[in-house]
Amino acid sequence: MLIVLTICLLGLCCYSLISAYMSWQAVRSGPVHIDVLRDLTGVVDRDDLNARFGSPAPGLFYQVSAAAVRRARGPASWLLSNEVLDAVMLGLLAYSLFAGAETCRLCILVLSGLYLLLGYGLGFYLIFSHLDQIQEEI
């Protein structure tokens, strides 16, 4: 059972890491959609994003640099899109597959599960707290 849970958490961590990597690639390649900025900064409110990055071009695309995005990152970004923490969790989960002690394996699973649960929970909270703005954009 713990192995199945570990594999599921590995998949979620991989998805989170790939998503963060793709978001940073989008920032480096040119105009960035508002969704990417929301993921990377943890700032969901459109007015706050406009205050930080200026007015968007049509289609809600912002011309930003990676340095500007890094400066705008808030505490929520640690849980939403942090490739360093995702990579650490991947390493710990991979280690837990081969760890001999069940206590060690269980501690790693609880730690990574909490990290992912908090991150996805925060994401859902931010979406639902700004649902009216997001619906306007769709």
C-alpha positions as CSV (number, residue, x, y, z in Angstrom):
1,M,0.0,0.0,0.0
2,L,2.8,2.4,0.8
3,I,4.5,1.7,-2.5
4,V,1.3,2.6,-4.4
5,L,1.0,5.8,-2.4
6,T,4.6,6.6,-3.0
7,I,4.1,6.1,-6.8
8,C,1.0,8.4,-6.8
9,L,2.9,11.1,-4.9
10,L,5.9,10.7,-7.3
11,G,3.5,11.3,-10.2
12,L,2.0,14.4,-8.6
13,C,5.5,15.8,-7.8
14,C,6.6,15.2,-11.4
15,Y,3.6,17.0,-12.7
16,S,4.2,19.9,-10.4
17,L,7.9,20.1,-11.4
18,I,7.1,19.9,-15.1
19,S,4.4,22.5,-14.7
20,A,6.8,24.9,-12.9
21,Y,9.5,24.3,-15.5
22,M,7.1,25.0,-18.4
23,S,5.8,28.2,-16.8
24,W,9.4,29.5,-16.5
25,Q,10.1,28.5,-20.1
26,A,7.0,30.6,-21.1
27,V,8.4,33.6,-19.2
28,R,11.8,33.3,-20.9
29,S,10.2,32.9,-24.4
30,G,8.1,36.1,-24.6
31,P,4.7,37.4,-23.6
32,V,3.2,35.5,-20.8
33,H,-0.5,34.7,-20.2
34,I,-2.0,35.8,-16.9
35,D,-2.5,32.2,-15.8
36,V,1.3,31.6,-15.9
37,L,1.9,34.7,-13.8
38,R,-0.7,33.5,-11.3
39,D,1.0,30.1,-11.0
40,L,4.5,31.6,-10.6
41,T,3.7,34.5,-8.3
42,G,0.8,33.2,-6.2
43,V,-1.0,36.5,-7.0
44,V,-4.4,35.8,-8.4
45,D,-6.1,39.2,-8.3
46,R,-5.9,40.9,-11.8
47,D,-5.5,44.4,-10.3
48,D,-2.5,43.3,-8.2
49,L,-0.9,41.7,-11.3
50,N,-1.5,44.9,-13.2
51,A,0.1,46.9,-10.4
52,R,3.2,44.7,-10.5
53,F,3.6,44.1,-14.2
54,G,1.7,46.9,-15.9
55,S,-1.3,46.6,-18.2
56,P,-1.6,43.5,-20.3
57,A,-1.7,43.3,-24.1
58,P,-4.9,42.0,-25.6
59,G,-5.6,38.4,-24.6
60,L,-4.2,39.1,-21.1
61,F,-0.6,38.6,-22.1
62,Y,2.1,40.4,-20.1
63,Q,5.6,41.3,-21.3
64,V,7.7,40.4,-18.3
65,S,11.2,39.3,-17.4
66,A,12.2,36.4,-15.3
67,A,13.7,38.8,-12.8
68,A,10.5,40.8,-12.5
69,V,8.6,37.6,-11.8
70,R,11.1,36.5,-9.2
71,R,10.7,39.8,-7.4
72,A,6.9,39.5,-7.5
73,R,6.8,36.1,-6.0
74,G,5.0,35.9,-2.7
75,P,4.7,33.3,0.0
76,A,2.1,31.4,-1.9
77,S,4.5,30.7,-4.7
78,W,6.5,28.4,-2.3
79,L,3.6,26.0,-2.5
80,L,2.2,26.6,-5.9
81,S,5.3,26.4,-8.2
82,N,8.6,25.8,-6.6
83,E,10.8,23.6,-8.6
84,V,13.4,23.3,-5.9
85,L,10.9,21.9,-3.4
86,D,9.4,19.7,-6.0
87,A,12.8,18.2,-6.9
88,V,13.6,17.7,-3.2
89,M,10.3,15.9,-2.7
90,L,11.0,13.7,-5.8
91,G,14.4,12.8,-4.3
92,L,12.9,12.0,-0.9
93,L,10.1,9.9,-2.5
94,A,12.6,8.0,-4.7
95,Y,14.7,7.4,-1.6
96,S,11.7,6.2,0.3
97,L,11.1,3.4,-2.3
98,F,14.4,1.9,-1.2
99,A,14.5,2.9,2.5
100,G,14.6,-0.1,4.7
101,A,12.9,1.5,7.8
102,E,9.2,1.8,7.6
103,T,9.3,4.7,9.9
104,C,11.5,6.7,7.6
105,R,9.3,5.8,4.6
106,L,6.2,6.8,6.4
107,C,7.7,10.2,7.5
108,I,8.7,11.0,4.0
109,L,5.2,10.1,2.7
110,V,3.5,12.3,5.3
111,L,5.9,15.2,4.6
112,S,5.5,15.0,0.8
113,G,1.8,14.4,1.1
114,L,1.3,17.5,3.3
115,Y,3.4,19.6,0.9
116,L,1.3,18.5,-2.1
117,L,-2.0,18.8,-0.2
118,L,-1.2,22.3,1.0
119,G,-0.1,23.3,-2.5
120,Y,-3.1,22.0,-4.3
121,G,-5.4,23.2,-1.5
122,L,-3.9,26.7,-1.8
123,G,-4.4,26.6,-5.6
124,F,-8.0,25.7,-5.3
125,Y,-8.6,28.4,-2.6
126,L,-7.0,31.1,-4.8
127,I,-9.1,30.0,-7.8
128,F,-12.3,30.0,-5.9
129,S,-11.6,33.3,-4.1
130,H,-11.2,35.0,-7.5
131,L,-13.7,33.0,-9.5
132,D,-15.5,36.1,-10.8
133,Q,-12.4,37.4,-12.4
134,I,-11.4,34.1,-13.8
135,Q,-14.8,33.5,-15.3
136,E,-14.6,37.0,-17.1
137,E,-11.3,35.9,-18.7
138,I,-12.7,32.6,-20.0
